């Protein structure tokens, strides 16, 4: 996986996170409690994927400098 692919995945997962946060708030305020857990779970998984991708990008970036 290259640096550009890592950045594409990071930007995609962060944008999905923003949408999931909005949907979670709307579901909470609308009293749709079954959707709050689903949207929050998707947001947590996407944050974890973004973190792992950032970690991978960092290893690729610093490996090329040496």
Biopython code that builds the backbone (N, CA, C, O; Angstrom):
import numpy as np
from Bio.PDB.StructureBuilder import StructureBuilder

atoms = [
    (1, "UNK", "N", (0.850, -1.164, 0.000)),
    (1, "UNK", "CA", (0.000, 0.000, 0.000)),
    (1, "UNK", "C", (0.898, 1.229, 0.000)),
    (1, "UNK", "O", (1.781, 1.352, 0.848)),
    (2, "UNK", "N", (0.681, 2.127, -0.934)),
    (2, "UNK", "CA", (1.511, 3.309, -1.064)),
    (2, "UNK", "C", (1.023, 4.458, -0.198)),
    (2, "UNK", "O", (0.004, 4.366, 0.487)),
    (3, "UNK", "N", (1.787, 5.543, -0.253)),
    (3, "UNK", "CA", (1.450, 6.714, 0.557)),
    (3, "UNK", "C", (0.137, 7.353, 0.111)),
    (3, "UNK", "O", (-0.660, 7.779, 0.948)),
    (4, "UNK", "N", (-0.092, 7.423, -1.197)),
    (4, "UNK", "CA", (-1.328, 8.038, -1.685)),
    (4, "UNK", "C", (-2.547, 7.203, -1.316)),
    (4, "UNK", "O", (-3.607, 7.747, -1.006)),
    (5, "UNK", "N", (-2.399, 5.902, -1.348)),
    (5, "UNK", "CA", (-3.501, 5.027, -0.952)),
    (5, "UNK", "C", (-3.812, 5.197, 0.530)),
    (5, "UNK", "O", (-4.976, 5.231, 0.929)),
    (6, "UNK", "N", (-2.766, 5.304, 1.337)),
    (6, "UNK", "CA", (-2.978, 5.518, 2.774)),
    (6, "UNK", "C", (-3.732, 6.814, 3.024)),
    (6, "UNK", "O", (-4.663, 6.848, 3.828)),
    (7, "UNK", "N", (-3.331, 7.886, 2.334)),
    (7, "UNK", "CA", (-4.018, 9.166, 2.525)),
    (7, "UNK", "C", (-5.458, 9.097, 2.043)),
    (7, "UNK", "O", (-6.339, 9.698, 2.658)),
    (8, "UNK", "N", (-5.717, 8.379, 0.961)),
    (8, "UNK", "CA", (-7.095, 8.237, 0.476)),
    (8, "UNK", "C", (-7.951, 7.502, 1.503)),
    (8, "UNK", "O", (-9.094, 7.888, 1.750)),
    (9, "UNK", "N", (-7.404, 6.450, 2.100)),
    (9, "UNK", "CA", (-8.153, 5.696, 3.111)),
    (9, "UNK", "C", (-8.392, 6.554, 4.343)),
    (9, "UNK", "O", (-9.482, 6.528, 4.913)),
    (10, "UNK", "N", (-7.384, 7.316, 4.759)),
    (10, "UNK", "CA", (-7.530, 8.174, 5.939)),
    (10, "UNK", "C", (-8.615, 9.222, 5.704)),
    (10, "UNK", "O", (-9.468, 9.428, 6.567)),
    (11, "UNK", "N", (-8.594, 9.881, 4.558)),
    (11, "UNK", "CA", (-9.599, 10.914, 4.272)),
    (11, "UNK", "C", (-10.991, 10.298, 4.161)),
    (11, "UNK", "O", (-11.967, 10.881, 4.634)),
    (12, "UNK", "N", (-11.088, 9.125, 3.541)),
    (12, "UNK", "CA", (-12.381, 8.450, 3.432)),
    (12, "UNK", "C", (-12.936, 8.084, 4.801)),
    (12, "UNK", "O", (-14.110, 8.327, 5.077)),
    (13, "UNK", "N", (-12.100, 7.497, 5.665)),
    (13, "UNK", "CA", (-12.582, 7.068, 6.978)),
    (13, "UNK", "C", (-12.949, 8.264, 7.860)),
    (13, "UNK", "O", (-13.893, 8.186, 8.646)),
    (14, "UNK", "N", (-12.217, 9.356, 7.737)),
    (14, "UNK", "CA", (-12.570, 10.543, 8.527)),
    (14, "UNK", "C", (-13.882, 11.139, 8.033)),
    (14, "UNK", "O", (-14.696, 11.591, 8.839)),
    (15, "UNK", "N", (-14.097, 11.146, 6.730)),
    (15, "UNK", "CA", (-15.368, 11.680, 6.222)),
    (15, "UNK", "C", (-16.547, 10.791, 6.629)),
    (15, "UNK", "O", (-17.623, 11.298, 6.945)),
    (16, "UNK", "N", (-16.353, 9.479, 6.624)),
    (16, "UNK", "CA", (-17.405, 8.575, 7.108)),
    (16, "UNK", "C", (-17.642, 8.811, 8.596)),
    (16, "UNK", "O", (-18.780, 8.737, 9.060)),
    (17, "UNK", "N", (-16.586, 9.093, 9.342)),
    (17, "UNK", "CA", (-16.713, 9.386, 10.764)),
    (17, "UNK", "C", (-17.561, 10.627, 11.002)),
    (17, "UNK", "O", (-18.397, 10.638, 11.906)),
    (18, "UNK", "N", (-17.361, 11.663, 10.212)),
    (18, "UNK", "CA", (-18.143, 12.890, 10.357)),
    (18, "UNK", "C", (-19.619, 12.613, 10.096)),
    (18, "UNK", "O", (-20.481, 13.096, 10.830)),
    (19, "UNK", "N", (-19.913, 11.845, 9.064)),
    (19, "UNK", "CA", (-21.297, 11.508, 8.746)),
    (19, "UNK", "C", (-21.908, 10.660, 9.855)),
    (19, "UNK", "O", (-23.059, 10.874, 10.235)),
    (20, "UNK", "N", (-21.152, 9.703, 10.374)),
    (20, "UNK", "CA", (-21.670, 8.851, 11.449)),
    (20, "UNK", "C", (-21.929, 9.661, 12.719)),
    (20, "UNK", "O", (-22.883, 9.382, 13.445)),
    (21, "UNK", "N", (-21.095, 10.650, 12.992)),
    (21, "UNK", "CA", (-21.331, 11.513, 14.149)),
    (21, "UNK", "C", (-22.630, 12.299, 13.980)),
    (21, "UNK", "O", (-23.415, 12.419, 14.921)),
    (22, "UNK", "N", (-22.849, 12.830, 12.788)),
    (22, "UNK", "CA", (-24.081, 13.572, 12.523)),
    (22, "UNK", "C", (-25.293, 12.658, 12.656)),
    (22, "UNK", "O", (-26.284, 13.033, 13.283)),
    (23, "UNK", "N", (-25.226, 11.478, 12.080)),
    (23, "UNK", "CA", (-26.354, 10.542, 12.152)),
    (23, "UNK", "C", (-26.594, 10.059, 13.581)),
    (23, "UNK", "O", (-27.737, 9.845, 13.984)),
    (24, "UNK", "N", (-25.512, 9.888, 14.346)),
    (24, "UNK", "CA", (-25.672, 9.467, 15.740)),
    (24, "UNK", "C", (-26.388, 10.538, 16.543)),
    (24, "UNK", "O", (-27.282, 10.231, 17.331)),
    (25, "UNK", "N", (-26.003, 11.790, 16.350)),
    (25, "UNK", "CA", (-26.655, 12.877, 17.075)),
    (25, "UNK", "C", (-28.124, 12.991, 16.673)),
    (25, "UNK", "O", (-28.990, 13.173, 17.529)),
    (26, "UNK", "N", (-28.405, 12.885, 15.375)),
    (26, "UNK", "CA", (-29.799, 12.954, 14.927)),
    (26, "UNK", "C", (-30.621, 11.788, 15.465)),
    (26, "UNK", "O", (-31.783, 11.967, 15.829)),
    (27, "UNK", "N", (-30.032, 10.601, 15.519)),
    (27, "UNK", "CA", (-30.749, 9.439, 16.053)),
    (27, "UNK", "C", (-30.973, 9.590, 17.556)),
    (27, "UNK", "O", (-32.023, 9.203, 18.068)),
    (28, "UNK", "N", (-29.997, 10.148, 18.261)),
    (28, "UNK", "CA", (-30.146, 10.334, 19.707)),
    (28, "UNK", "C", (-31.239, 11.356, 20.013)),
    (28, "UNK", "O", (-32.082, 11.142, 20.884)),
    (29, "UNK", "N", (-31.210, 12.454, 19.291)),
    (29, "UNK", "CA", (-32.219, 13.490, 19.535)),
    (29, "UNK", "C", (-33.597, 13.068, 19.051)),
    (29, "UNK", "O", (-34.606, 13.549, 19.567)),
    (30, "UNK", "N", (-33.654, 12.184, 18.074)),
    (30, "UNK", "CA", (-34.935, 11.682, 17.577)),
    (30, "UNK", "C", (-35.437, 10.477, 18.329)),
    (30, "UNK", "O", (-36.474, 9.913, 17.982)),
    (31, "UNK", "N", (-34.711, 10.072, 19.362)),
    (31, "UNK", "CA", (-35.083, 8.930, 20.218)),
    (31, "UNK", "C", (-35.088, 7.605, 19.469)),
    (31, "UNK", "O", (-35.857, 6.708, 19.814)),
    (32, "UNK", "N", (-34.241, 7.464, 18.445)),
    (32, "UNK", "CA", (-34.068, 6.184, 17.741)),
    (32, "UNK", "C", (-32.853, 5.474, 18.334)),
    (32, "UNK", "O", (-31.775, 5.461, 17.739)),
    (33, "UNK", "N", (-33.040, 4.894, 19.493)),
    (33, "UNK", "CA", (-31.903, 4.357, 20.248)),
    (33, "UNK", "C", (-31.224, 3.173, 19.572)),
    (33, "UNK", "O", (-30.032, 2.953, 19.788)),
    (34, "UNK", "N", (-31.943, 2.406, 18.762)),
    (34, "UNK", "CA", (-31.312, 1.264, 18.102)),
    (34, "UNK", "C", (-30.294, 1.713, 17.054)),
    (34, "UNK", "O", (-29.340, 0.989, 16.770)),
    (35, "UNK", "N", (-30.486, 2.891, 16.483)),
    (35, "UNK", "CA", (-29.545, 3.387, 15.481)),
    (35, "UNK", "C", (-28.325, 4.064, 16.113)),
    (35, "UNK", "O", (-27.263, 4.128, 15.494)),
    (36, "UNK", "N", (-28.470, 4.559, 17.320)),
    (36, "UNK", "CA", (-27.348, 5.221, 17.994)),
    (36, "UNK", "C", (-26.194, 4.251, 18.159)),
    (36, "UNK", "O", (-25.047, 4.607, 17.889)),
    (37, "UNK", "N", (-26.470, 3.049, 18.589)),
    (37, "UNK", "CA", (-25.423, 2.050, 18.788)),
    (37, "UNK", "C", (-24.787, 1.625, 17.464)),
    (37, "UNK", "O", (-23.572, 1.436, 17.397)),
    (38, "UNK", "N", (-25.584, 1.474, 16.427)),
    (38, "UNK", "CA", (-25.061, 1.071, 15.115)),
    (38, "UNK", "C", (-24.141, 2.148, 14.559)),
    (38, "UNK", "O", (-23.022, 1.858, 14.135)),
    (39, "UNK", "N", (-24.615, 3.395, 14.560)),
    (39, "UNK", "CA", (-23.828, 4.485, 14.002)),
    (39, "UNK", "C", (-22.558, 4.741, 14.820)),
    (39, "UNK", "O", (-21.503, 5.036, 14.258)),
    (40, "UNK", "N", (-22.663, 4.629, 16.124)),
    (40, "UNK", "CA", (-21.482, 4.805, 16.975)),
    (40, "UNK", "C", (-20.463, 3.698, 16.718)),
    (40, "UNK", "O", (-19.260, 3.956, 16.673)),
    (41, "UNK", "N", (-20.941, 2.474, 16.550)),
    (41, "UNK", "CA", (-20.042, 1.352, 16.269)),
    (41, "UNK", "C", (-19.310, 1.518, 14.955)),
    (41, "UNK", "O", (-18.112, 1.250, 14.866)),
    (42, "UNK", "N", (-20.032, 1.962, 13.930)),
    (42, "UNK", "CA", (-19.395, 2.202, 12.633)),
    (42, "UNK", "C", (-18.350, 3.302, 12.763)),
    (42, "UNK", "O", (-17.265, 3.200, 12.189)),
    (43, "UNK", "N", (-18.668, 4.351, 13.512)),
    (43, "UNK", "CA", (-17.719, 5.443, 13.720)),
    (43, "UNK", "C", (-16.469, 4.986, 14.444)),
    (43, "UNK", "O", (-15.366, 5.407, 14.095)),
    (44, "UNK", "N", (-16.619, 4.134, 15.443)),
    (44, "UNK", "CA", (-15.457, 3.626, 16.182)),
    (44, "UNK", "C", (-14.593, 2.742, 15.297)),
    (44, "UNK", "O", (-13.366, 2.830, 15.341)),
    (45, "UNK", "N", (-15.218, 1.900, 14.502)),
    (45, "UNK", "CA", (-14.456, 1.037, 13.589)),
    (45, "UNK", "C", (-13.697, 1.875, 12.570)),
    (45, "UNK", "O", (-12.535, 1.590, 12.281)),
    (46, "UNK", "N", (-14.338, 2.906, 12.022)),
    (46, "UNK", "CA", (-13.669, 3.767, 11.045)),
    (46, "UNK", "C", (-12.515, 4.543, 11.672)),
    (46, "UNK", "O", (-11.488, 4.757, 11.028)),
    (47, "UNK", "N", (-12.678, 4.963, 12.914)),
    (47, "UNK", "CA", (-11.579, 5.649, 13.600)),
    (47, "UNK", "C", (-10.400, 4.701, 13.797)),
    (47, "UNK", "O", (-9.247, 5.103, 13.646)),
    (48, "UNK", "N", (-10.685, 3.451, 14.131)),
    (48, "UNK", "CA", (-9.636, 2.460, 14.302)),
    (48, "UNK", "C", (-8.917, 2.182, 12.977)),
    (48, "UNK", "O", (-7.694, 2.051, 12.948)),
    (49, "UNK", "N", (-9.677, 2.093, 11.885)),
    (49, "UNK", "CA", (-9.080, 1.881, 10.561)),
    (49, "UNK", "C", (-8.204, 3.075, 10.174)),
    (49, "UNK", "O", (-7.116, 2.896, 9.628)),
    (50, "UNK", "N", (-8.678, 4.290, 10.458)),
    (50, "UNK", "CA", (-7.882, 5.488, 10.156)),
    (50, "UNK", "C", (-6.590, 5.495, 10.956)),
    (50, "UNK", "O", (-5.539, 5.865, 10.433)),
    (51, "UNK", "N", (-6.657, 5.090, 12.220)),
    (51, "UNK", "CA", (-5.456, 5.048, 13.048)),
    (51, "UNK", "C", (-4.456, 4.013, 12.530)),
    (51, "UNK", "O", (-3.259, 4.292, 12.454)),
    (52, "UNK", "N", (-4.938, 2.825, 12.175)),
    (52, "UNK", "CA", (-4.040, 1.795, 11.648)),
    (52, "UNK", "C", (-3.426, 2.215, 10.317)),
    (52, "UNK", "O", (-2.257, 1.938, 10.050)),
    (53, "UNK", "N", (-4.216, 2.882, 9.489)),
    (53, "UNK", "CA", (-3.695, 3.353, 8.211)),
    (53, "UNK", "C", (-2.661, 4.443, 8.419)),
    (53, "UNK", "O", (-1.651, 4.474, 7.714)),
    (54, "UNK", "N", (-2.891, 5.345, 9.380)),
    (54, "UNK", "CA", (-1.906, 6.373, 9.704)),
    (54, "UNK", "C", (-0.613, 5.738, 10.197)),
    (54, "UNK", "O", (0.478, 6.174, 9.830)),
    (55, "UNK", "N", (-0.735, 4.724, 11.017)),
    (55, "UNK", "CA", (0.439, 4.020, 11.540)),
    (55, "UNK", "C", (1.229, 3.394, 10.391)),
    (55, "UNK", "O", (2.458, 3.467, 10.367)),
    (56, "UNK", "N", (0.522, 2.779, 9.440)),
    (56, "UNK", "CA", (1.160, 2.181, 8.280)),
    (56, "UNK", "C", (1.825, 3.257, 7.415)),
    (56, "UNK", "O", (2.945, 3.063, 6.941)),
    (57, "UNK", "N", (1.148, 4.384, 7.207)),
    (57, "UNK", "CA", (1.716, 5.480, 6.420)),
    (57, "UNK", "C", (2.987, 6.007, 7.061)),
    (57, "UNK", "O", (3.966, 6.296, 6.373)),
    (58, "UNK", "N", (2.967, 6.129, 8.379)),
    (58, "UNK", "CA", (4.138, 6.638, 9.089)),
    (58, "UNK", "C", (5.331, 5.708, 8.923)),
    (58, "UNK", "O", (6.461, 6.170, 8.759)),
    (59, "UNK", "N", (5.087, 4.396, 8.965)),
    (59, "UNK", "CA", (6.176, 3.446, 8.751)),
    (59, "UNK", "C", (6.718, 3.554, 7.336)),
    (59, "UNK", "O", (7.931, 3.495, 7.139)),
    (60, "UNK", "N", (5.852, 3.710, 6.356)),
    (60, "UNK", "CA", (6.287, 3.851, 4.960)),
    (60, "UNK", "C", (7.067, 5.144, 4.781)),
    (60, "UNK", "O", (8.104, 5.157, 4.117)),
    (61, "UNK", "N", (6.583, 6.220, 5.361)),
    (61, "UNK", "CA", (7.207, 7.537, 5.203)),
    (61, "UNK", "C", (8.623, 7.556, 5.777)),
    (61, "UNK", "O", (9.544, 8.058, 5.133)),
    (62, "UNK", "N", (8.800, 7.024, 6.958)),
    (62, "UNK", "CA", (10.121, 7.081, 7.596)),
    (62, "UNK", "C", (11.066, 6.004, 7.104)),
    (62, "UNK", "O", (12.279, 6.125, 7.276)),
    (63, "UNK", "N", (10.536, 4.949, 6.493)),
    (63, "UNK", "CA", (11.389, 3.922, 5.918)),
    (63, "UNK", "C", (12.084, 4.472, 4.678)),
    (63, "UNK", "O", (13.237, 4.128, 4.420)),
    (64, "UNK", "N", (11.412, 5.311, 3.912)),
    (64, "UNK", "CA", (11.993, 5.871, 2.681)),
    (64, "UNK", "C", (13.065, 6.905, 2.968)),
    (64, "UNK", "O", (13.942, 7.120, 2.132)),
    (65, "UNK", "N", (13.023, 7.560, 4.136)),
    (65, "UNK", "CA", (14.017, 8.581, 4.448)),
    (65, "UNK", "C", (15.382, 7.995, 4.752)),
    (65, "UNK", "O", (16.397, 8.666, 4.567)),
    (66, "UNK", "N", (15.423, 6.765, 5.213)),
    (66, "UNK", "CA", (16.702, 6.174, 5.618)),
    (66, "UNK", "C", (17.464, 5.620, 4.464)),
    (66, "UNK", "O", (18.560, 5.090, 4.645)),
]
sb = StructureBuilder()
sb.init_structure("model")
sb.init_model(0)
sb.init_chain("A")
sb.init_seg("    ")
for serial, (resi, resn, name, xyz) in enumerate(atoms, 1):
    if name == "N":
        sb.init_residue(resn, " ", resi, " ")
    sb.init_atom(name, np.array(xyz, "f"), 0.0, 1.0, " ", f" {name:<3s}", serial, name[0])
structure = sb.get_structure()
